[in-house]
Amino acid sequence: MNRKQKTSYLWSYFTTTDPVSKIARCDLCGQLASFKTTVSNLRKHLERKHTTVALPPPGGKHLPVSNVVEPLAVPSLASTLNRTTSNTNIAMQNVNSDNIATNSSMCNIVPNNQPSIRSFIPQQKKISETQKKKLDKLLLNVFVQDYQPFSVVEDEGFKKFVNGLNPNYVLPNRKTISSSMIPAEYEMCLNAVRQEMLTVSNVTLTTDTWTSSNTESYMALTSHHISNDFELKSILLECSVIRSSHTSVNLAVEIDKIVKKFHLEGKIMIIVSDNASNIVGAITNELKLKHFGCFAHTINLILQDALKVCQSLTDRIKAIVSHFKRSTSATEKLREVQKNLGLEPKKLVLQVATRWNSTFYMLQRISELKDAVKTTVALINKEIPVLTEDEWKTCSELVMVLEPFEEVTRNISGENYLTASQVIGFINGLVSVCNKMRKETLSEVSKRVVDELLKGLKTRFSNIENSKTIALATLLDPRCKLAVFSDEKSAGSIKTYCTELMSAIWSKKTSTSVTSVSGSQEKDDGNQPLTKQAKFSIWADLDKMIASKKPSGSKTSAAIVEMNRYLDEECIGRSENPLLWWKQNEVFYPLLSQVVKKHFCAVATSVPCERLFSKAGYIITERRTRLSGKRCEQLLFLNANRYLVQ
């Protein structure tokens, strides 16, 4: 195999490191393996260590790593001329001998060694093993990032497109992609995730469940931590099919299995989920871990309860919108009316029962198109509910009342930035806004909605400032610190708790004190060790002077000084990145920055899991009804975590 082409498909998983000794490294786990005369040893390694990689039976034929598309055979110019000369001689049998001799002499001027046309056609080189692997990885992006079905490699248009880009690259078939390439990439990514999780000290987990269109139930578990470079790392640990019923015990077993798989015992700071009793029981009662209810889900419950007050109005508006959604003629008429009024044509938004903010968007859009809707309803002359002026006014008031809650929901639902540190500020801000609204002149319905919102906030978040996890994250956020706390006692308690954490870090860092060099060997100017301390040594006196000036403060006082210095500094802007600020100021707050790396990773919602399930909906479609749950798990895992191996 020195210069021969590596034709075994096993070389898709190995890279030669030493051609002389014939040693190859496994691309999946990095282990070295020998291939003296055959590749059977490499095959045994895959069968023993990487059972998910599907391999054909021994001796089975594989597609070569690189194939060459030979150009069509083109006859040489000399042979063409010779055939032409022969045909000419036959056709001119009746010509006189002088002319024949002349023609023969003309044909003989063609040299026998003239180069063929093939030599002027650029020969396409075979692609190397490295190029083949690179192209294979790029091909996987089509399935991992874009969620295309594996059968796309059998589509004629796609095959022609790839052939046009590189005729030497042979597309693997769908079976190879599904059974070999995806599992191999999954194993490589899984190992990278395991290595990453070994380096973390504290994590926040989020979890949720989902049922696919194939009636398969999935449970997802994501991890969030702060790296040493002050970057938020979000990792999908697993999204697996659950065959058993969703009881607290069964959910706890699944979570515990994943936690042990990635060695996260003792590292879990908090688990975020919705407020369903089964998952709450699994986390708090079975696993004995700290639980935090998804903030977005709790806000949704508060709004759902408050909107029951105006149920009759929203039902009438929903009936109007539903008519326009069903009737193409009514929709077109509404479009024409908007154009006549000088408005940009927009469509009405229909409410979704499970999402409160869809009710807000419905009310907001119909209020925006009030004149156009009123005109269109009058023109089409159908049995559609007609809103009174008081109802239109109430609709506009409800938009004003709900808008702050929509803004909070939108901001708290991000997954690329920290959210737990904003919870206390958002809650106190919403309470303040509701108190201001109560002083406004509103309709009776709007006032009752505001009262219900205020009641829900105070009931469901009455103890939020006493949560150490959320309060500590708020304190460590340079945008908030202690400014957003409404209870001074809670603010003082979390400050004390953070100071204790800093003191513990200070104790570990300052465990060694200044040691005297008295009695140690010294070297003179001749670089020879002095075996005897000089009677009048300057070093002994200097050591005593330094020791006498040693700071008398304790570990607690050092932590308090740094904490007060941090709190005295002005808060940064609300749109600035707190992690970037900590990265830039780590040297000024050496103790607090260590606390940040360990305790600032809390998130407030289970949105990462919900967005994951939205992606799963793109994978499990009518075009992919035969896709197994295991393969879906691998695709979701790669989509979320493949950046770790690229």
FIVEXDO-720866 format. One record per residue (C-alpha): y, z, x negated. Coordinates in steps of 0.2 Angstrom, whole numbers, plus 2048, in hexadecimal, padded with zeros to 3 digits. Each point is the difference from the previous one (the first is absolute). Layout:
! residues N
YZX/...
//
This chain:
! residues 646
800800800/80C7FE7F1/8077EF805/7F67FC810/808801811/7FC811808/7F87F9811/7F9811807/80B80780E/7FD8117F7/80F7FC7F5/80B80280F/7FE8137FD/7FF8007ED/80B7FC7F1/7FA7FD7EF/80780C7F3/7F67FC7F1/7F87EF7FF/7F78047F0/7F780F805/8007F9812/80880F809/8087FE811/80B80C80A/7FD802813/8117FC809/7FB80D80E/7FD8107F6/8047FB7EE/7EF8047F9/7F97F67F1/7F07F6802/7F67F57F4/7FB7EE804/7F57FB7F1/7F77F1806/801801813/80C80880D/7F280A808/8078107F9/8117FC808/7F77FD810/7F78117FF/8118097FD/8077F9810/7F080480A/8008127F9/813804800/8087F580D/7F47FE80F/80E7F980B/8007F07F6/7F57F3808/7F57F67F4/7F47F2802/7EE8027FB/7FC7FF7EE/7FF7EE7FA/80A7FB80E/80D7F27FC/812804800/80F7F6801/8077FE7EE/8108097FC/8097F07FD/7FB7EE806/8077F07FA/8047F280C/7FC7F17F5/80B7F1802/7F97F0808/7F77F57F3/80C7F27FC/7F97F07F7/8087FD7EF/80C7F27FD/7F47F77F4/7F180080C/80C7F980E/8067F27F4/7EE7FC7FB/7FB7FE812/80F7F5803/7FC7F57F1/7EE7FE806/8057FB812/80D7F47F8/7F27F87F6/7F57FD80F/80E7F980A/8057F47F3/7EF7F87FC/8067EE803/80F8027F4/8007F77F0/7F98097F1/8118027F7/80780980F/7F180B801/8028047ED/812804803/7FC80C80E/7F38087F6/80B8037F2/80D80880B/7F380C807/7FB8057EF/8118077FC/7FC81080A/7FB80D7F4/7EF809803/8078117FC/80F80080D/803811808/7FB802812/80B80480E/7F8811801/8088057F0/8117FD807/7FD80C80F/8048127FD/7F080A800/80181080A/7FA80F7F6/7F380C806/808811806/7FB80F7F6/7F880F806/81180A7FF/8087F280B/7F280180C/802812802/8127FF802/7FF7F280E/7F280B809/80C80F801/80E7F5806/7F47F980D/7FC812806/812802804/7FE7F480F/7F480C808/8068117FA/8137FE802/8017F280D/7F080580A/7FA7EE801/7EE7FF805/7F37FC7F3/7FC7EF809/8117F97FA/7F77FB7F0/7F57F480B/8107F8808/8027EE7FA/8138017FF/7FF8107F5/7F27F87F5/80B7F07FD/80F80B7FC/7F780A7F3/7F87F07F9/8117F97FE/80680F7F7/7F18017F4/7F27F4802/7F580A7F4/80181080A/7F180180C/80380B80F/7F380D803/7F8800811/80380D80D/7F08087FD/8058037ED/811806805/7F980C80D/7F18077F7/8057FF7EE/8127FE7FC/80880C80D/7F380E7FC/8037FE7EE/813801801/7FE80F80C/7F580A7F3/80D7FC7F3/80E80680B/7F680F805/7FE8067EE/8137FE7FD/80480A80F/7F480E7FA/8088007EF/811801808/7FB80F80C/7F980A7F1/8128017F9/80880780F/803813802/806800813/7FE7F380E/8057FE812/7F37F880B/8037F6810/7F27FC80D/7FE7F7810/7F37F780A/7FF7EF808/7F47F580B/7FF7EE7FC/7FE7F180C/7EE8007FB/7FF812807/7FD8077EF/8098117FC/8088027EF/80880F7F7/80D7FE7F2/80580C7F3/80F7FD7F5/80680A7F1/8128027FA/8068087EF/80E8007F4/7FC7F87EF/8068067EF/80E7F2801/806807811/7F97F280A/7F8802811/7EE7FA7FF/7F77FD811/7EE7FC7FF/7F37FC80D/7F180B7FD/7F57F980D/8007F7811/7EE801806/7F77FE810/7FB81080A/7F07FE809/800812807/80B80780E/8118067FB/7FD813801/80980C7F4/7F08037F7/7FC7ED7FD/8127FC7FB/80080F7F4/7EF7FA7F8/8087EE7FD/8108077F8/7F680C7F5/7F57F27FA/80F7F67FB/80980F7F8/7F18037F5/7FD7EE7FC/8118007F7/7FF8127FA/80F80680A/7FA812803/80E80C7FD/80D7F27FF/8047FE812/811807805/8007FA812/7F87F480C/80B7F680C/7F87F9810/8057FF813/7FF80F80B/7EE7FC808/7F6810801/7F17F97F8/8087FB7F0/80B8107FF/7F080A802/7F77F67F3/80E8047F3/805812804/7F0807807/7F27F77F7/8087FB7EF/80C80F7FF/80E7F57FA/8137FF805/8047F480E/8117F8805/8017F7810/8077EE7FE/813801803/8017EF808/7F280480C/809811805/8107F7803/7F77F480B/7F980E80A/811808802/8077EF806/7F27FC80C/802811808/8137FD802/7FF7EE806/7F680680F/811806807/8067EE802/7EF7F9804/8067F7810/80E7F77F8/7F57FA7F1/7F37FA80C/80D7F680A/8067F87EF/7EE7FD7FB/7FD7F6810/80F7F57FC/7FB7FD7EE/7EE7FD806/8067F280C/8097F77F2/7F18027F5/7F57F880D/80B7F2806/8057F27F4/80D7F980C/808811801/8008027ED/8087EF7FE/80D80480D/8058107F7/8017F57F0/80C7F4808/80B80E808/8018087EF/8067F07F8/80D7FD80E/8078127FD/8027FC7ED/7F280B7FB/7F27FD7F3/7F07FE80B/7F480F7FF/7F0805809/7FE810809/7F480E7F9/7F2807809/7FB8127FF/7F08067F8/7F9810808/7FA8087EF/8107FD7F7/810809806/80B7F57F5/7FA7F180A/80980880F/8108027F5/7FF7ED7FB/7FD7FB812/80F80A806/80B7FA7F1/7FC7EE803/803800813/8108097FE/8067F37F3/7FC7F280C/80680980F/80C7F2807/7F37F27FC/7F280A809/80B80480F/8057ED802/7EE7FA7FD/7F880C80D/80D7FA80D/7FD7ED7FC/7ED800801/80080A810/7EF8087FE/7FA811805/8058097F0/807812800/8137FF7FF/80980E7F6/80F809807/80F8037F6/7FC8127FE/7EF7FB7F9/8077F47F4/80C80E7FA/7F180C7FE/7F77F37F6/80E7FE7F4/8018137FE/7ED8027FD/8027F37F2/80E80B7F8/7F5810802/7F07F87F9/8087F77F1/80080E7F4/7EE803803/7FC7EE7FD/8098017F0/7F780F7FA/7EF7F9805/8047F07F6/8058097F1/7F280D800/7F37F2802/8027F97EE/7F28007F4/8087FB7F0/80B8107FF/7FE812802/803806812/7FB813801/8108057F8/80A7F880F/7F780980E/80B810801/8107F67FE/7FB7F480E/7FB80E80C/81080A7FE/80A7F0801/7F77FB810/803811808/8137FF7FB/8017EF808/7F8806810/80C80F801/80F7F47FE/7F97F480E/7FE80F80C/8138017FF/8037EE805/8027F9812/7F07F9804/7F67FC80F/7F480D807/7F17F67FA/8077FF7EE/804812800/7EE805805/7F97F47F2/80B8097F3/7FB811806/7ED7FB7FF/8037F97EE/8088107FA/7F380A808/7F27F67F7/8088017EF/802813801/7EF802807/7F67F57F4/80A8037F0/805812802/7F78067F0/8037F07F5/80B8097F4/7F380D7FC/7F37F37FA/8008027ED/7FA7EE7FD/80E7F880B/80E80D7FA/7FB7FE7EE/8017ED801/811801808/80680C7F2/7FA7F47F3/8097F1808/8117FE7F7/8077F880F/7FD81080B/7FC8107F6/80480F80B/80E7F7809/7F67FB80F/7F8811804/806808810/7F88117FC/8078097F0/7F180B7FF/7F47F17FF/80B7F87F3/8008107F5/7ED802802/7FC7EE7FA/80C8027F1/7F78107FB/7EF7F7802/8067F17F5/80780C7F3/7EF8087FF/7F77EF7FD/80D7FD7F2/7FD8117F8/7ED7FC7FF/8047EF7F8/80C8097F4/7F280D7FB/7F47F27FB/80D7F77F6/80680F7F6/7EF8097FC/8037FE7EE/80E80A7F8/8097FE7EF/7F48047F3/8058077EF/7FC7F77F0/7FF8107F7/7F08007F6/7FD7EE802/7FE7F47F1/8107F87FB/8037F17F4/80C8007F2/80A7F17FA/7F17FA7F6/7F57FF810/7F580E7FA/7FB80D80C/8078127FD/7F280C801/80C80F800/81080480B/8108027F6/807811800/8117FA806/7FB7F280C/80D7F880A/7F47FA80D/7FB812805/812805803/8037F080A/7F080380B/807811804/8117FA805/7F97F280B/7F480D809/80E80C803/80A7F3809/7F17FB80B/8067FE813/7FD810809/7FE7F7811/7EF7FF809/7F77F1807/807804811/8127FF7FA/7FD7EF7F7/7FA7F9811/80F80880A/80C7F87F4/7F97EF801/7FF802813/812805802/8067F27F5/7F67F480B/807807810/8128007F9/7FF7ED7FD/8077F580D/7F37F880C/7FD7ED7FD/8037F380D/7F47FE80E/7FB7EE7FB/7FC8047EE/7EF8027FA/7FB8127FC/7F27FC7F5/80B7F57F5/80C80F7FF/7F380B7FA/7FA7F47F3/8127FF7F9/803813801/7EF8067FA/8068067EF/80E80A809/7F380980C/7F08027F6/7F880D80B/8067F9811/7FA7EE7FB/7EF8077FE/800807811/8067F0807/7F17F77F8/7F480C809/808804810/80C7F2805/7F27F4806/800806812/8017F280D/805804812/7F67F380A/7EF7F7801/8097EF801/7F77FA7F0/7EF80180A/8077F880F/8077F17F6/7EF7FF7F8/7F87FE811/80D7F2804/7FA7F77F1/7EE802805/8057F7810/8047F17F6/7EF8017F8/7F580380F/8047F180B/7F77F380B/7FE7F57F1/7F780E7F6/7F480880D/7F28007F4/80980A7F3/7F78117FC/809811801/7FC8027ED/8087F07FB/80F80480A/8018117F7/8007F77EF/80D7F4805/80C80E807/7FD80A7F0/8047F17F5/80F7FC809/8078117FE/7FB8047EE/7FD7F07F7/8118027F7/7F780E7F5/7F57F37F8/80C7F17FE/
//
